[in-house]
Amino acid sequence: MTEKRPSLGGIAGGDRDKLMDSIRAGRRAGRDRRPAVAAAPEPAPRRKAFDFTELPQVRQLQMQRAAAEMMGIGNPFFRPHDGLAAGTTTIDGKVYDNFASYNYVGLNGHPEVVEAARTAVETYGVSVSASRVVAGERPIHRELEEALARIHGTEAAVVMVSGHATNVTTIGHMMNKGDLILTDQLVHNSIAEGARLSGATRINFPHDDLDALERLLAENRHKYEHVLIIVEGLYSMDGDFPDLRRVVKLKQAYDAWLLVDEAHSIGVLGATGRGIAEHYGVDPNEVEMWMGTLSKTFSSCGGYIAGSRVLCEYLKATAPGFVFSVGLSPALTAAATRSAELLEREPERVARLQANGQHFLKAAKAAGLDTGPSAGYSVVPVIVGDSIGAVTLSNRLLERGINALPIIFPAVAEKAARLRFFITSEHTFEQIDRVVAVTAEELAAVRAGGSAVERLIQATR
């Protein structure tokens, strides 16, 4: 067996040998032509930039894309939208029924929200130009934090520039080696990354299996200094939610902390949209940390933690993701604040959203669609069962004027590949009935075309 030569600076072994032979030959020729004069040192060969196509994970992605192209499956992701995404959206000048945006209570594009953002830009500019600790603090930051604390029913809140980074920096900063983090296995990537950053031990429990959570607490609580339980207020892939009352009792019984990620439940659950605590009638101050994002109900961008004043002031003074990041931009801050005020002022938006979600779930089940464990609020999946089928279904729906995106492996298990429908207050029952009927029809057609493996074999013949 021929020994594989190592690469040098991105140059494969064989190419490297040719290059070195050429250099040596050049040096010999130079000595022959100018024997009486010492040859100048030859410059070292320039190192080539690393070619990232050599990474196995990059090659895998390229193979997946090549397979999709062979099968004639268009890429459903990164399609540019021409304007506001609400109950409808425009792609390449054509209007589609839109079930792929987070605009849960229809506040993105609301005249008051737009005007608030415009006024903030006129007053403060497009950036606050510094970390809030240094010189970026503006009165509107405090106004937003007060509004979020009021909605959650907590003493205070701290706003950060990214929802993902909010979980990463908070969990990574609050927990340490020697601590334990217990997470539902379907929590968001930002939670997993925060746990990894912290150095704490992390144990997943099966999705929404609170008996398993209790067993883990009983077996492990005494081994660790601090224990943090993390659940979501509404799970973004399945559209279900945990029994918060029991989770609170468990954390109290075992002297643990609790973080509830309300990215998809604030503005969605509860009679007035104040989240899962309102839905269950739980005192929000019994939960140590409420996490949320500004990109959904609050029609902005960023994230926050709501909780005790001591916790929020500690994070403002020490959390790397806050201290070392620029303050939230004026337009985003003002837009989120006005959205929070509108949520409080117009709870009928929440009622419309909840009615639409229940209507979608009922219609989908009646049509024989697999909606998993969804409770019928802002997120309702339609399980397809394989990634190729899910992408194909999404593309077929687009051809019929419906924008709904697939969720495929590795975001979910291959057998759980799905289309994820986001429901908003701006949808109508007529839209919902149409999209359910078309989805059922097109899914049947996709399945009639055979399995994903069969379709791949046919495409490669």
C-alpha positions in Angstrom: 0.0 0.0 0.0 1.4 3.4 -1.0 2.1 5.6 1.9 0.0 8.8 1.8 2.2 11.8 1.9 1.2 14.5 4.3 0.0 17.9 3.0 2.0 21.0 3.6 0.2 24.4 4.0 -2.8 23.0 2.0 -0.6 21.5 -0.8 -1.1 17.8 -1.3 1.8 15.5 -0.9 2.4 14.8 -4.6 2.1 18.4 -5.6 4.5 19.3 -2.8 7.1 16.9 -4.2 6.8 18.4 -7.7 7.1 21.9 -6.2 10.2 20.9 -4.2 11.8 19.2 -7.2 11.2 22.3 -9.3 12.8 24.5 -6.6 15.8 22.2 -6.3 16.3 22.1 -10.1 16.1 25.8 -10.3 18.8 26.1 -7.6 21.1 23.7 -9.5 20.6 25.6 -12.8 21.4 28.8 -11.0 24.7 27.3 -9.6 25.6 26.1 -13.1 25.1 29.5 -14.7 26.8 31.5 -12.1 29.4 29.3 -10.5 31.6 32.2 -9.2 28.8 34.0 -7.5 26.9 32.9 -4.4 23.2 32.4 -5.3 20.7 34.5 -3.4 18.4 32.6 -1.0 15.4 31.3 -2.8 12.1 32.7 -1.3 10.1 30.2 0.6 7.0 29.0 -1.3 3.8 30.9 -0.4 1.5 28.9 1.8 -1.8 28.5 0.1 -5.0 29.5 2.0 -6.7 26.5 3.5 -9.4 25.1 1.2 -12.4 24.5 3.4 -13.9 22.0 0.9 -11.4 19.6 2.5 -13.5 19.6 5.8 -15.7 16.5 6.0 -18.7 18.5 7.2 -18.4 20.8 4.2 -18.1 17.9 1.8 -21.3 16.4 3.4 -23.2 19.6 2.8 -22.0 19.7 -0.8 -23.1 16.1 -1.4 -26.5 16.8 0.1 -26.9 19.8 -2.3 -25.7 17.8 -5.2 -28.2 15.1 -4.5 -31.0 17.6 -4.3 -30.0 19.1 -7.6 -29.9 15.6 -9.2 -33.4 15.1 -8.0 -34.6 18.5 -9.3 -35.4 19.7 -5.8 -35.0 23.5 -5.4 -33.4 25.0 -2.3 -36.3 26.3 -0.2 -34.1 28.4 2.1 -32.7 31.9 1.8 -35.4 33.1 -0.6 -35.5 36.9 -0.5 -38.8 38.5 0.4 -39.7 41.8 -1.2 -41.4 43.4 1.8 -43.2 43.0 5.1 -43.8 39.4 6.2 -47.2 39.2 7.8 -50.2 37.0 6.9 -49.0 37.3 3.4 -45.5 37.9 1.9 -44.1 38.8 -1.5 -41.4 36.8 -3.3 -40.3 37.8 -6.7 -43.2 40.1 -7.0 -45.8 37.4 -6.3 -48.0 37.4 -3.1 -48.1 34.2 -1.0 -50.0 33.1 2.0 -47.3 33.2 4.6 -46.9 30.7 7.4 -43.2 31.1 8.0 -42.7 34.2 10.1 -42.7 35.0 13.8 -45.0 38.0 13.6 -47.3 36.4 16.1 -49.5 39.3 17.1 -49.1 41.3 13.9 -47.0 44.2 15.3 -44.2 44.2 12.7 -45.1 47.1 10.4 -47.7 48.6 12.8 -47.8 52.4 12.3 -47.0 53.2 15.9 -44.1 50.7 16.0 -42.6 52.2 12.7 -43.0 55.8 14.0 -41.4 54.9 17.3 -38.4 53.4 15.5 -38.2 56.5 13.2 -38.3 58.9 16.1 -35.6 57.0 17.9 -33.3 57.1 14.9 -33.8 60.8 14.5 -33.0 61.3 18.2 -30.2 58.9 18.8 -29.0 57.8 15.4 -28.8 54.3 14.0 -26.4 53.0 16.7 -25.6 53.9 20.3 -22.0 53.4 19.4 -20.8 51.8 22.5 -21.4 49.1 25.2 -24.0 50.3 27.6 -21.5 50.0 30.4 -19.1 52.4 28.6 -21.2 55.1 26.9 -24.0 53.4 25.1 -26.7 53.7 27.8 -29.9 55.6 26.6 -33.1 56.3 28.4 -35.0 54.1 25.9 -33.0 51.0 27.1 -34.4 51.4 30.6 -37.9 52.0 29.2 -37.8 48.7 27.3 -36.5 46.8 30.4 -39.3 48.3 32.5 -41.9 47.3 30.0 -40.6 43.7 29.8 -40.4 43.4 33.6 -44.0 44.6 33.8 -45.2 42.1 31.2 -43.4 39.2 32.9 -44.4 40.4 36.4 -40.8 40.5 37.7 -38.7 43.1 39.4 -36.4 43.9 36.5 -35.1 42.9 33.1 -31.8 43.2 31.2 -31.8 43.5 27.4 -29.1 42.1 25.1 -28.4 42.4 21.4 -29.1 38.8 20.4 -31.6 36.2 21.6 -29.2 33.4 20.9 -26.4 35.2 22.8 -28.7 35.9 25.7 -29.0 32.2 26.5 -25.3 31.5 25.7 -23.9 34.3 27.9 -26.4 34.0 30.8 -26.1 30.2 31.2 -22.4 30.2 30.4 -21.9 32.9 33.1 -24.2 31.8 35.8 -23.2 28.1 35.8 -19.7 26.6 36.4 -17.8 23.4 36.7 -19.2 21.5 39.6 -22.8 22.6 38.8 -25.5 20.6 37.0 -27.8 21.7 34.2 -30.9 19.6 33.4 -32.5 20.3 30.1 -35.4 19.0 28.1 -33.9 17.2 25.1 -35.6 19.6 22.7 -34.4 22.9 24.0 -33.0 25.4 21.6 -29.4 25.3 20.4 -28.6 28.5 22.3 -29.3 26.7 25.6 -27.0 23.8 24.6 -24.2 26.2 23.6 -24.6 28.1 26.9 -24.4 24.9 28.9 -21.3 23.8 26.9 -19.6 27.2 27.6 -20.3 27.0 31.3 -18.3 23.8 31.9 -21.2 22.5 34.0 -22.4 18.9 33.7 -25.4 18.7 31.4 -28.0 16.0 31.4 -31.0 15.9 29.0 -34.3 14.4 30.1 -36.7 13.0 27.5 -39.0 15.6 26.0 -41.7 16.8 28.4 -41.0 13.7 30.7 -41.2 15.3 34.1 -41.1 12.0 35.8 -37.6 11.5 34.3 -36.7 15.0 35.5 -37.7 14.1 39.0 -35.6 10.9 38.9 -32.6 12.9 37.7 -33.0 15.4 40.5 -33.3 12.7 43.1 -30.2 10.8 41.8 -28.0 13.8 41.2 -29.0 16.9 43.2 -26.7 16.1 46.2 -23.6 15.8 43.9 -23.6 19.4 42.7 -23.4 22.8 44.2 -26.0 24.5 41.9 -28.6 22.9 39.7 -30.4 24.7 36.9 -33.5 23.3 35.2 -34.2 24.6 31.7 -37.5 24.2 29.8 -39.2 26.2 27.1 -42.5 28.0 27.4 -43.5 26.8 24.0 -41.3 24.4 22.1 -40.4 25.9 18.7 -40.4 22.6 16.8 -43.4 20.8 18.2 -45.6 23.6 19.5 -46.3 22.0 22.9 -45.4 23.2 26.4 -44.6 21.7 29.9 -46.6 21.7 33.0 -45.0 24.7 34.6 -46.7 24.2 38.0 -45.1 20.8 38.4 -41.7 22.0 37.1 -41.8 24.8 39.8 -42.7 22.3 42.5 -39.8 20.1 41.5 -37.3 22.9 41.5 -38.5 24.0 44.9 -38.4 20.5 46.3 -34.8 20.0 45.2 -33.5 23.5 45.7 -32.7 24.1 42.1 -32.9 27.1 39.8 -35.3 27.4 36.9 -34.9 29.1 33.6 -37.9 29.2 31.2 -37.2 30.2 27.6 -40.3 32.1 26.5 -39.1 33.0 23.0 -42.2 31.5 21.4 -44.7 31.7 24.3 -44.6 35.4 25.4 -47.5 37.1 23.6 -48.9 33.7 22.7 -49.9 31.9 26.0 -52.1 33.4 28.7 -55.3 35.4 28.3 -53.3 38.6 27.7 -50.2 37.1 26.2 -48.0 37.3 29.4 -46.8 33.8 28.7 -46.8 30.4 30.4 -46.9 31.8 33.9 -50.2 33.5 33.1 -51.5 30.4 31.3 -50.9 28.3 34.5 -51.6 30.9 37.1 -48.0 30.6 38.4 -46.4 33.5 40.4 -43.6 34.6 38.0 -41.4 35.4 40.9 -41.2 31.6 41.7 -39.0 31.3 38.6 -35.4 32.6 38.8 -34.9 33.4 35.1 -37.3 34.2 32.3 -35.6 34.4 29.0 -37.2 35.9 25.9 -36.5 37.2 22.4 -37.5 40.5 20.8 -37.8 39.2 17.3 -41.2 37.6 17.6 -44.1 39.1 19.5 -42.0 42.3 20.0 -41.2 42.8 16.3 -37.6 43.8 16.8 -34.4 41.9 17.4 -32.4 40.9 20.5 -33.0 39.1 23.7 -33.5 39.6 27.4 -33.6 38.1 30.9 -36.4 39.0 33.3 -36.1 38.2 37.0 -35.0 39.7 40.3 -33.3 43.1 40.4 -30.2 41.6 42.0 -29.9 39.0 39.1 -30.4 41.6 36.4 -27.9 44.1 37.9 -25.4 41.3 38.3 -25.7 40.4 34.6 -25.4 44.0 33.6 -22.2 44.3 35.5 -20.5 41.0 34.7 -22.1 38.9 31.8 -19.7 39.0 28.9 -22.4 39.1 26.3 -23.8 42.3 27.8 -20.6 44.0 29.0 -18.6 43.5 25.8 -21.4 44.1 23.3 -22.7 47.3 21.9 -26.1 48.4 23.3 -29.2 47.5 21.4 -29.7 50.0 18.6 -32.2 52.9 19.1 -34.6 51.7 16.4 -34.8 48.1 17.7 -35.2 49.3 21.3 -38.0 51.7 20.5 -39.8 49.2 18.3 -39.7 46.6 21.0 -40.9 49.0 23.6 -43.9 50.2 21.5 -44.7 46.6 20.7 -44.8 45.7 24.4 -47.1 48.6 25.0 -49.4 47.6 22.2 -49.5 44.0 23.5 -50.7 45.3 26.9 -53.2 47.7 25.3 -54.7 45.3 22.7 -55.1 41.8 24.2 -57.5 41.0 21.4 -54.5 40.3 19.3 -53.6 37.4 21.5 -57.2 36.2 21.4 -57.1 36.2 17.5 -53.8 34.4 17.5 -55.1 31.7 19.8 -58.3 31.2 17.8 -56.4 30.9 14.6 -54.0 28.3 16.2 -56.8 26.2 17.4 -58.6 26.4 14.1 -55.5 25.3 12.2 -54.9 22.4 14.6 -58.5 21.2 14.4 -58.5 21.5 10.6 -55.2 19.7 10.2 -56.2 16.8 12.3 -59.5 16.5 10.5 -57.5 16.3 7.2 -55.5 13.4 8.6 -52.2 15.4 9.0 -49.8 14.4 11.7 -49.3 17.5 13.9 -47.3 15.8 16.6 -47.9 17.0 20.1 -48.7 20.6 19.1 -51.2 22.3 21.4 -52.4 24.6 18.6 -50.9 28.0 19.5 -48.2 29.7 17.4 -46.5 26.6 16.1 -48.1 23.7 14.4 -45.9 21.1 12.6 -47.0 18.8 9.9 -44.8 15.7 10.1 -43.7 14.3 6.7 -41.2 11.6 7.8 -38.1 12.3 5.7 -36.1 15.3 4.7 -36.4 15.0 1.0 -40.2 14.7 1.3 -40.4 17.7 3.5 -38.4 19.9 1.1 -40.4 18.6 -1.8 -43.7 19.4 -0.1 -42.5 22.9 0.8 -41.6 23.6 -2.9 -44.9 22.2 -4.1 -46.8 24.4 -1.7 -44.9 27.4 -2.9 -46.0 26.6 -6.4 -49.5 26.9 -5.1 -49.0 30.2 -3.4 -48.2 29.1 0.1 -44.9 29.9 1.9 -44.2 27.3 4.6 -40.6 26.1 5.3 -39.3 22.6 6.1 -37.4 21.5 9.2 -35.1 18.7 8.3 -32.2 16.6 9.7 -30.1 17.4 11.7 -32.4 20.0 13.2 -34.9 17.2 13.9 -34.6 13.4 13.5 -34.9 12.2 9.9 -38.2 10.4 10.7 -39.5 13.6 12.2 -38.8 15.9 9.2 -41.6 18.3 8.8 -43.1 21.5 7.6 -43.5 24.0 10.4 -46.4 26.4 10.3 -46.2 29.6 12.2 -49.7 30.9 13.1 -50.3 34.7 13.6 -53.2 36.9 14.6 -53.2 38.2 11.0 -54.2 35.0 9.4 -57.8 34.4 8.4 -59.8 31.2 8.8 -60.2 31.1 5.0 -56.4 31.2 4.6 -56.0 28.4 7.2 -58.6 26.2 5.6 -57.0 26.6 2.2 -53.5 25.9 3.4 -54.6 22.8 5.3 -56.5 21.4 2.3 -53.6 22.1 -0.2 -51.0 20.6 2.3 -53.0 17.4 2.6 -53.4 17.1 -1.1 -49.8 17.8 -1.9 -48.5 15.5 0.9 -50.5 12.7 -0.6 -48.9 13.4 -4.0 -45.4 13.4 -2.5 -46.0 10.1 -0.8 -47.5 8.6 -3.9 -44.1 9.3 -5.6 -42.3 6.8 -3.3 -39.9 7.0 -0.5 -37.0 9.3 -0.3 -34.6 6.4 -1.0 -36.5 5.4 -4.1 -36.6 9.0 -5.3 -32.8 9.3 -4.8 -32.1 6.0 -6.7 -34.3 7.2 -9.6 -32.5 10.5 -9.7 -29.0 9.0 -9.8 -29.8 6.5 -12.6 
